[in-house]
């Protein structure tokens, strides 16, 4: 029988390592697009054990992830406010250890992006970067942080096409990075997990630059690549962004088709709040 690192830690008395492994398991399940009801069940199970063993740091880490899943599932009053019976956002920010604040702001920025509140998402990114100035290590989460930073950056830039022209040429920066250049580095590091992400970033860039044919090709390629590795949530995002593209160019029929695929994928993921948001 093969044992997980969590099981080995519990059996050998390495409780700290076991609980850290449990937290990583929950996060990587989320990154891989596991169905949210399954993630909720796993998070609750591990949080209970973390409470029993007084693993406060890991409990904070998993609690905010659980609340993010609940928000996506429609089990909160406001999908942008990480508050329900599990946690209260204002209290969490005040009480959680400093190293947990970065994770909170990352997840907050993702929620804001997914629900179309791009300025709020950008504000959360800025808040995270302020916290990072006083930490020893940034949270990269295997490229997920950078991926959403890029999407947020590009979404905000769509509000100001004139400024985008200077930014993408390299004259200015936002958030201290160039989207395409850094995403390409991620593909070199982990091509299977990041190829569809780079394609989506390139589609958004092509859309902003007015290269419509290239944008369409990149959107479709991103969606197909996400489907190959089974990332439901990012396949859904690709379809939604493609729907936005066609809607902006007056192609209602094609936009409706992509939005329909996105809704179906979000529903399969378990993100009922996103389904309601698009419907």
PyMOL commands that set and color helices and strands:
alter all, ss='L'
color gray80, all
select helices_A, chain A and resi 5-12+15-31+36-52+56-73+89-95+98-114+118-132+141-157+161-169+179-189+191-208+212-228+232-248+252-269+272-278
alter helices_A, ss='H'
color red, helices_A
deselect
rebuild
show_as cartoon
